[in-house]
Structure formats: structure tokens, C-alpha cells
Amino acid sequence: MLLLRCHLKRALPQKVSCRFCAVMGKLQSKFKHSTYKYSRPDGFIEEKIQTKAFQEYSPAHVDTVSVVAALNSDLCVSGGKDKTAVAYNWRTGNVVKRFKGHEREITKIACIYKSSQFFSASRDKMVMMWDLQSSSQPRQQFSGHTMVVTGLTVSPDSSQLCTGSRDNTLLLWDVGTGQCAERASVSRNLVTHLCWVPREHYILQTSEDKTIRLWDSRGLQVAHTFPTQQHIQTYCEVSEDGHKCVSCSSGFEGEGCEATLWDLRQTRSRICEYRGHFQTVASCIFLPRALASMPAIATSSHDCKVKIWNQDTGACLFTLSLDGSGPLTSLAVADSVSLLCTSYQLFGSKEILLTRGLGVVDRCLRESPAAAAAAKSLQPCPTLCDPIDGSPPGSPVPGILQARVLEWVPLPSPGKVLASLN
């Protein structure tokens, strides 16, 4: 797991300063210097800062990672082509438990947050329920689809599970019994993602037919169909208050490749679009309000970039460029300031730590004399800037998860970043 840290701060009235530190690849002995700072005409400032590389950790997966989801503020669950679901402590860099049972690639993970239970969907047409506190065998199995399962979401009270597939169907399950309670089919509705609306009976769904649908779980009927888009809708998420949702689309060379904010209340109309990616946008999420003074959205794309957007204006606050990582397939909020991101080629998840406040201290996770000494010998880190879409120093190391943790500290100079030099 690789740590990328971003710092959002208010610079001047009506302006926002965005700072970005990114590190990936092999350990380096020197910093790479280059400077760049870009002021947008709309008053936003986009800035990138780079520091040095991280400790290496054992890989959680042996093949491509497709999806990641947060189980609690310390643990995430990931799945991929190695047919294995892995519970991983992203704070310590340790694999907690591996779960094997699927016969093909895992496509979706859905967690019952702040519990020990989660669900996995797979190309083997199966959905399985797992419990971190029990054995490595599935606690419950859900079989009913005739093609790969591509949508998976749990009801707010955790009593129901909704699944979707390329077989054009949605199935509603009783979690306790494992029985299918409702089935619905819509022609050409190749499901790409499902998301349950908090505190409601509604389920949001995206599809390869370029349509976003809102389903009523009471009878599993379509309650609303949003205007048909120009490209395949790949993902969707609903805001914590249930008032808004965001979807994203496929595309190529800048055509399509957008995320769209929608009103889920009475008008159910389009509010804002976020354009700037150059390939398919694979994931879009709402960021915690603790992160910044303005509401924000994050997107990840096949163009190897994660972008952070001002939710209200559509302005791109900054871009994290991970050249060589391959498609960035999944994003998840880990805690109030941290994101997790899966990559297609690095065989692991990256941790993106978004920070707000006076500053942070970067400390090693590995318990070793060298790491302990490095953590104690913290020195000020100079401001190092790269072009907006420049790649981080070093090159990717396939099969290696890398991580660091940042701690809050009061600094004499607001905004200064400290880094351990090891």
C-alpha cells in the first residue's frame, strides 16, 4: 500500500490552495527538484509537492486488485484476479486475514461498516458473505445470477442485500436466510454498480445502457430513470445525507470521461459535471466534510490519475498522477482524511492521505532500529513542486504494497511539511 498525501488549505478569501505530496517506487537517497505552481483564472491554485520513497511491505495480492472497501477506520477489504478477499490493516501494513472460496476474479466488495462482516461478488456468478471473527470459509452463499455479478450493496439496516449482473437482473436477498426475496429484469440493463441510499428504501444503479436508475426495494420496481447519458455509466455513489448522488462514465481521449452530480430529491436533475480525465472514470466518491472547508468529490480513472473536485463549482482542485500504475479501478474512504485506491498493475492498494490543518509528521510503520531512528530524526522538508500532471519520483514496484502513516502535529509555520529522512 502506497501513501500519497494531499493538503487542502484556505489561502485567501475566495481562493483555495491545494498541495500534493506523492511518493512511489524504490527507495531513493535524494530528492528530485523541480518547481511549478499554477494559478487558475477562477481563483483556485493547484500545486504539487514531492518527497522521497517509502518502506516496502509484503503484497496482499499476487495479481491485479479490482476493488477495495473500508471495513472500519483501520481495516480495508480488497479483492481481485487472484480470487481472494484480503482484510488488510492499512495503518500498520499487515494482512489480517485471507478469504478463499471464489473460483474466479472478485469484482465487488460491500462491507457492513464498523462490523466484522462483508460480502464479495465474483465472475463465478456467486456472492459470498464473510466474517472476520469466524473461519475463512463463507458464512453465507447467494446463488441466482447466470452471468458475472457486477453490482453489490447492503441495506442500511444490514438485513437485505441487492445484487446486479450482466444478465440484466437485480436480485434482492434476505441476508439472514440467504434466500432471494425479489427479482427484477430490464432488457439491456447490464449492471455496472449498485449503491443503497442511506436511511431509505431506494437503490441507485448504473448500467452499460448509459442509464442511471433509482429502484424502490419494496417490490424492486424502478422508481425513477435519469436522462440517458452519452457513454456507459460505470459507477455511482450517494452522499451521506442521501440528498445527492454522483455517477461517472466511460470514455476515451477526453470524450465522455466525466463525473456528474445529481439531485436525489424532488427535481432529480443534474447539478454539476466534472471534466478533466482522458480515459474511463472507474470510481467516484464523496469526500468527508472534515477534509476541507468546501464539499469535495474524488474520482479515479484508467488514465492513472485521481482528481479532487470542488463539488459545487466543478473546479479541479488537484490531480494525483500515478504513471505506470495502470487503470485506477476503485476508491474508498478509509477515515476522515484518508482514501484507498486500487491499481491495475501494482498488485495492491494505494493509501491516499488527505490532510487538513497545520501540518503532519510522516512516520515509519515498520518496527526496526533503522525505522525507529528515522522516525525520531525528523527534519524540515523543502517545498518541491512538479508540473500538475507530472509523475512521482521513482518507478512502480510490481507486487509490493508500500505504506506510511501521518500524525497531526502543531507546526510553527502553517503548511510546512515534515518528513523522516531514512
Secondary structure per residue as TSV (DSSP state, phi and psi in degrees):
chain	resnum	aa	ss	phi	psi
A	1	M	-	360.0	131.4
A	2	L	E	-108.8	134.5
A	3	L	E	-93.3	127.1
A	4	L	E	-122.3	129.2
A	5	R	E	-118.5	141.5
A	6	C	E	-127.7	142.3
A	7	H	E	-124.0	113.4
A	8	L	E	-98.9	131.0
A	9	K	E	-146.2	155.1
A	10	R	E	-83.7	120.6
A	11	A	-	-92.7	-60.0
A	12	L	S	-136.7	163.6
A	13	P	T	-53.4	132.8
A	14	Q	T	71.6	7.0
A	15	K	-	-127.1	151.0
A	16	V	E	-128.9	131.7
A	17	S	E	-102.8	131.4
A	18	C	E	-121.9	121.3
A	19	R	E	-115.9	145.9
A	20	F	E	-137.6	125.9
A	21	C	E	-115.3	127.5
A	22	A	E	-136.0	136.4
A	23	V	-	-139.7	133.7
A	24	M	-	-153.9	155.7
A	25	G	S	102.1	-157.4
A	26	K	S	-73.2	157.5
A	27	L	-	-65.1	140.0
A	28	Q	-	-124.5	154.6
A	29	S	S	-97.5	-12.6
A	30	K	S	-133.8	155.8
A	31	F	-	-82.0	149.1
A	32	K	-	-97.7	129.3
A	33	H	-	-104.9	134.3
A	34	S	-	-167.2	152.7
A	35	T	-	-126.3	141.5
A	36	Y	-	-162.9	136.7
A	37	K	E	-146.1	131.5
A	38	Y	E	-123.0	124.9
A	39	S	E	-104.3	123.6
A	40	R	-	-83.3	151.0
A	41	P	T	-63.4	-20.6
A	42	D	T	-87.9	8.4
A	43	G	S	96.7	-3.3
A	44	F	E	-91.1	142.6
A	45	I	E	-114.2	130.8
A	46	E	E	-116.9	125.7
A	47	E	E	-140.4	144.9
A	48	K	-	-123.9	141.6
A	49	I	E	-131.3	140.1
A	50	Q	E	-126.1	143.2
A	51	T	-	-124.0	-158.7
A	52	K	-	-99.1	179.8
A	53	A	-	-81.9	177.9
A	54	F	-	-112.9	170.8
A	55	Q	-	-66.0	151.5
A	56	E	E	-100.8	146.6
A	57	Y	E	-131.7	162.1
A	58	S	-	-64.9	144.2
A	59	P	-	-69.7	146.0
A	60	A	S	-83.4	-29.4
A	61	H	-	-128.1	159.8
A	62	V	S	-108.5	5.9
A	63	D	S	-151.1	-176.6
A	64	T	-	-51.2	135.6
A	65	V	E	-96.4	125.6
A	66	S	E	-96.2	-33.1
A	67	V	E	-152.6	148.7
A	68	V	E	-139.7	145.5
A	69	A	E	-144.6	149.9
A	70	A	E	-87.4	129.0
A	71	L	S	-90.4	-39.1
A	72	N	S	-156.7	-167.8
A	73	S	S	-71.3	-10.8
A	74	D	S	-113.1	-29.9
A	75	L	E	-112.6	142.4
A	76	C	E	-125.0	161.4
A	77	V	E	-123.7	129.6
A	78	S	E	-125.3	157.6
A	79	G	E	-148.2	158.2
A	80	G	E	-168.9	-153.6
A	81	K	T	-70.3	-16.2
A	82	D	T	-81.5	8.1
A	83	K	S	67.7	13.0
A	84	T	E	-116.4	137.9
A	85	A	E	-98.0	134.5
A	86	V	E	-125.0	124.2
A	87	A	E	-88.1	124.6
A	88	Y	E	-132.0	131.6
A	89	N	E	-87.3	102.8
A	90	W	T	-74.5	-14.2
A	91	R	T	-78.6	-35.5
A	92	T	T	-104.4	-15.3
A	93	G	T	80.3	23.6
A	94	N	E	-110.7	139.4
A	95	V	E	-76.7	123.3
A	96	V	E	-86.0	-44.3
A	97	K	E	-163.5	147.7
A	98	R	E	-112.5	141.7
A	99	F	E	-124.2	119.1
A	100	K	E	-121.0	136.3
A	101	G	-	-178.7	-27.0
A	102	H	-	-75.9	150.5
A	103	E	S	-97.4	-13.1
A	104	R	S	-138.9	-176.8
A	105	E	-	-55.2	138.9
A	106	I	E	-81.3	129.6
A	107	T	E	-105.9	-32.1
A	108	K	E	-141.4	149.0
A	109	I	E	-128.9	134.9
A	110	A	E	-131.2	124.3
A	111	C	E	-105.9	145.5
A	112	I	-	-86.7	100.6
A	113	Y	T	-60.5	142.3
A	114	K	T	60.7	33.3
A	115	S	S	-133.9	-171.7
A	116	S	S	-106.5	9.0
A	117	Q	E	-113.0	145.3
A	118	F	E	-152.9	167.9
A	119	F	E	-123.1	149.8
A	120	S	E	-131.6	141.6
A	121	A	E	-116.3	155.5
A	122	S	E	-146.7	165.6
A	123	R	T	-69.6	-10.1
A	124	D	T	-81.9	10.1
A	125	K	S	74.4	7.8
A	126	M	E	-108.5	153.6
A	127	V	E	-122.1	135.7
A	128	M	E	-127.3	145.2
A	129	M	E	-105.5	134.3
A	130	W	E	-126.4	156.6
A	131	D	E	-133.8	123.0
A	132	L	T	-63.2	-26.3
A	133	Q	T	-88.7	-5.5
A	134	S	S	-113.9	-157.3
A	135	S	-	-72.8	174.6
A	136	S	S	-81.2	2.7
A	137	Q	S	-88.8	150.5
A	138	P	-	-62.4	138.1
A	139	R	S	-77.9	-31.5
A	140	Q	E	-150.4	147.1
A	141	Q	E	-124.3	141.7
A	142	F	E	-123.7	111.3
A	143	S	E	-121.8	125.8
A	144	G	-	-174.7	-18.5
A	145	H	-	-86.1	154.4
A	146	T	S	-105.6	-2.8
A	147	M	S	-139.9	-179.4
A	148	V	-	-52.8	137.0
A	149	V	E	-85.7	121.3
A	150	T	E	-121.3	1.6
A	151	G	E	-138.2	140.0
A	152	L	E	-157.7	122.8
A	153	T	E	-152.5	149.2
A	154	V	E	-110.5	142.2
A	155	S	-	-66.3	156.6
A	156	P	T	-56.5	-32.0
A	157	D	T	-92.8	5.1
A	158	S	S	65.8	13.8
A	159	S	S	-90.7	-19.4
A	160	Q	E	-127.8	152.8
A	161	L	E	-129.4	133.4
A	162	C	E	-115.1	132.7
A	163	T	E	-125.6	151.3
A	164	G	E	-136.0	159.5
A	165	S	E	-148.2	169.7
A	166	R	T	-74.2	-1.0
A	167	D	T	-85.0	12.4
A	168	N	S	74.8	9.7
A	169	T	E	-116.2	153.3
A	170	L	E	-114.4	137.8
A	171	L	E	-122.6	137.4
A	172	L	E	-110.3	126.7
A	173	W	E	-116.7	150.1
A	174	D	E	-88.2	116.1
A	175	V	T	-63.7	-38.0
A	176	G	T	-65.6	-41.9
A	177	T	T	-99.1	-20.1
A	178	G	-	78.3	9.8
A	179	Q	-	-91.4	146.5
A	180	C	E	-79.6	122.2
A	181	A	E	-95.2	-33.3
A	182	E	E	-143.7	150.5
A	183	R	E	-138.0	135.5
A	184	A	E	-138.8	141.8
A	185	S	E	-133.9	134.9
A	186	V	-	-129.1	128.7
A	187	S	T	-56.4	133.8
A	188	R	T	67.2	12.8
A	189	N	-	-87.8	77.4
A	190	L	-	-81.7	102.5
A	191	V	E	-66.5	135.5
A	192	T	E	-111.6	-29.3
A	193	H	E	-163.5	154.5
A	194	L	E	-132.4	145.7
A	195	C	E	-148.3	124.9
A	196	W	E	-81.3	134.8
A	197	V	-	-74.2	126.0
A	198	P	T	-55.8	135.6
A	199	R	T	60.7	21.3
A	200	E	S	-132.4	172.5
A	201	H	S	-94.5	6.4
A	202	Y	E	-97.2	149.4
A	203	I	E	-126.2	127.6
A	204	L	E	-92.7	139.8
A	205	Q	E	-140.2	135.7
A	206	T	E	-109.4	159.1
A	207	S	E	-147.4	159.5
A	208	E	T	-72.8	-10.9
A	209	D	T	-83.9	14.5
A	210	K	S	71.0	19.5
A	211	T	-	-116.9	144.7
A	212	I	E	-111.5	125.9
A	213	R	E	-119.7	146.6
A	214	L	E	-112.4	118.4
A	215	W	E	-103.4	144.4
A	216	D	E	-95.7	118.0
A	217	S	T	-67.4	-17.0
A	218	R	T	-80.1	86.4
A	219	G	T	101.5	-8.6
A	220	L	T	51.9	61.5
A	221	Q	E	-116.4	149.6
A	222	V	E	-70.5	119.7
A	223	A	E	-92.1	-29.3
A	224	H	E	-159.6	142.9
A	225	T	E	-119.4	122.5
A	226	F	-	-76.4	160.6
A	227	P	-	-54.8	136.0
A	228	T	-	-61.6	134.7
A	229	Q	-	-92.5	175.8
A	230	Q	S	-84.5	-19.2
A	231	H	S	-135.0	165.9
A	232	I	-	-55.8	133.6
A	233	Q	E	-90.8	119.0
A	234	T	E	-97.2	-23.4
A	235	Y	E	-161.8	158.9
A	236	C	E	-153.1	153.0
A	237	E	E	-148.0	151.5
A	238	V	E	-110.3	140.8
A	239	S	-	-65.2	159.3
A	240	E	T	-61.5	-32.3
A	241	D	T	-83.6	-6.1
A	242	G	S	77.1	8.4
A	243	H	S	-89.2	-24.2
A	244	K	E	-133.8	159.9
A	245	C	E	-139.6	157.6
A	246	V	E	-128.2	139.0
A	247	S	E	-127.5	163.3
A	248	C	E	-140.2	164.4
A	249	S	E	-130.3	163.7
A	250	S	-	-76.4	176.1
A	251	G	E	163.5	178.7
A	252	F	E	-157.6	137.1
A	253	E	T	52.9	38.4
A	254	G	T	87.4	-12.1
A	255	E	E	-80.6	124.3
A	256	G	E	76.9	-130.3
A	257	C	-	58.5	27.1
A	258	E	-	-112.8	162.9
A	259	A	E	-112.7	149.9
A	260	T	E	-132.6	133.4
A	261	L	E	-97.2	131.9
A	262	W	E	-123.3	150.4
A	263	D	E	-87.2	125.7
A	264	L	-	-95.5	0.1
A	265	R	S	-89.0	-137.9
A	266	Q	S	-63.4	-47.2
A	267	T	S	-74.0	-35.2
A	268	R	-	49.9	44.6
A	269	S	-	-108.3	167.7
A	270	R	E	-74.7	133.4
A	271	I	E	-102.7	-46.0
A	272	C	E	-156.8	153.8
A	273	E	E	-121.0	149.8
A	274	Y	E	-123.6	108.2
A	275	R	-	-119.2	137.9
A	276	G	-	165.5	-19.0
A	277	H	-	-76.9	158.1
A	278	F	S	-114.6	-4.6
A	279	Q	B	-136.9	-179.6
A	280	T	-	-48.3	132.1
A	281	V	E	-88.5	117.7
A	282	A	E	-93.2	-23.6
A	283	S	E	-151.4	147.9
A	284	C	E	-147.3	133.2
A	285	I	E	-141.5	154.3
A	286	F	E	-83.0	135.5
A	287	L	-	-89.3	150.5
A	288	P	-	-60.5	142.8
A	289	R	T	-67.1	-18.3
A	290	A	T	-67.1	-17.1
A	291	L	S	-72.1	-44.6
A	292	A	-	-146.3	168.6
A	293	S	S	-76.0	-14.8
A	294	M	S	-116.8	151.1
A	295	P	-	-64.9	140.1
A	296	A	E	-136.8	157.8
A	297	I	E	-128.9	143.3
A	298	A	E	-115.9	143.0
A	299	T	E	-131.7	148.0
A	300	S	E	-124.9	150.9
A	301	S	E	-140.9	164.8
A	302	H	T	-69.6	-8.5
A	303	D	T	-85.1	14.5
A	304	C	S	69.5	25.9
A	305	K	E	-127.7	145.3
A	306	V	E	-111.8	130.0
A	307	K	E	-119.5	142.6
A	308	I	E	-111.1	130.8
A	309	W	E	-122.2	146.2
A	310	N	E	-71.4	118.1
A	311	Q	T	-61.3	-36.0
A	312	D	T	-81.3	-37.5
A	313	T	T	-101.6	-19.4
A	314	G	-	83.4	2.7
A	315	A	-	-71.8	136.5
A	316	C	E	-80.9	115.6
A	317	L	E	-76.1	-42.9
A	318	F	E	-166.7	168.9
A	319	T	E	-126.9	131.3
A	320	L	E	-101.9	114.7
A	321	S	E	-103.8	121.0
A	322	L	-	-117.9	64.3
A	323	D	T	-57.1	134.9
A	324	G	T	93.0	-7.5
A	325	S	S	-81.2	-17.4
A	326	G	-	79.3	-174.7
A	327	P	-	-55.5	136.0
A	328	L	E	-93.8	106.1
A	329	T	E	-92.6	-20.1
A	330	S	E	-156.1	142.2
A	331	L	E	-123.6	149.1
A	332	A	E	-150.1	142.0
A	333	V	E	-80.5	122.3
A	334	A	E	-89.7	-46.0
A	335	D	E	-150.1	-162.0
A	336	S	T	-66.7	-17.5
A	337	V	T	-132.2	10.0
A	338	S	E	-125.5	142.5
A	339	L	E	-120.5	151.9
A	340	L	E	-116.6	140.6
A	341	C	E	-138.6	131.9
A	342	T	E	-96.6	146.3
A	343	S	E	-120.7	151.8
A	344	Y	S	-76.3	-32.8
A	345	Q	S	-109.1	-17.8
A	346	L	S	-85.9	-2.5
A	347	F	S	58.9	35.5
A	348	G	S	-169.5	-178.4
A	349	S	E	-104.7	150.7
A	350	K	E	-107.2	144.8
A	351	E	E	-101.7	125.8
A	352	I	E	-112.0	112.1
A	353	L	E	-100.5	114.0
A	354	L	E	-97.7	118.3
A	355	T	E	-113.5	150.5
A	356	R	-	-141.2	132.4
A	357	G	S	137.8	-157.2
A	358	L	S	-74.5	-39.2
A	359	G	-	175.0	-178.1
A	360	V	E	-142.7	156.7
A	361	V	E	-114.2	130.4
A	362	D	E	-91.1	115.9
A	363	R	E	-120.1	149.5
A	364	C	-	-73.4	150.8
A	365	L	-	-95.2	-33.3
A	366	R	S	-70.2	129.9
A	367	E	-	-85.3	94.9
A	368	S	S	-146.4	156.7
A	369	P	H	-55.9	-41.9
A	370	A	H	-65.0	-42.7
A	371	A	H	-67.3	-40.7
A	372	A	H	-63.6	-41.8
A	373	A	H	-64.2	-40.2
A	374	A	H	-65.3	-38.5
A	375	A	H	-66.1	-27.3
A	376	K	H	-84.7	-24.0
A	377	S	S	-99.4	61.4
A	378	L	E	-79.1	135.6
A	379	Q	E	-129.9	152.7
A	380	P	E	-59.2	140.9
A	381	C	-	-104.7	125.9
A	382	P	-	-65.5	157.1
A	383	T	-	-75.0	116.1
A	384	L	-	-118.6	124.1
A	385	C	-	-119.8	146.8
A	386	D	-	-126.6	163.6
A	387	P	-	-55.5	157.0
A	388	I	T	-53.0	-42.3
A	389	D	T	-108.4	24.5
A	390	G	-	-72.2	153.7
A	391	S	-	-87.0	151.3
A	392	P	-	-65.6	158.4
A	393	P	S	-65.1	153.3
A	394	G	S	82.3	177.1
A	395	S	-	-124.8	154.3
A	396	P	-	-61.0	148.3
A	397	V	-	-114.9	99.5
A	398	P	T	-56.4	141.4
A	399	G	T	82.0	6.1
A	400	I	-	-120.9	129.4
A	401	L	E	-96.2	131.4
A	402	Q	E	-125.6	145.6
A	403	A	-	-154.9	156.2
A	404	R	-	-145.0	163.7
A	405	V	E	-122.5	146.6
A	406	L	E	-116.0	141.3
A	407	E	E	-115.8	146.1
A	408	W	E	-72.7	135.3
A	409	V	-	-143.2	145.4
A	410	P	-	-76.9	127.5
A	411	L	-	-109.8	148.0
A	412	P	S	-64.6	-32.3
A	413	S	S	-114.9	111.2
A	414	P	T	-54.2	133.8
A	415	G	T	92.9	-11.6
A	416	K	-	-71.7	138.8
A	417	V	-	-106.8	131.8
A	418	L	E	-104.6	144.4
A	419	A	E	-139.2	141.1
A	420	S	E	-76.4	133.5
A	421	L	-	-103.2	100.9
A	422	N	-	-128.9	360.0
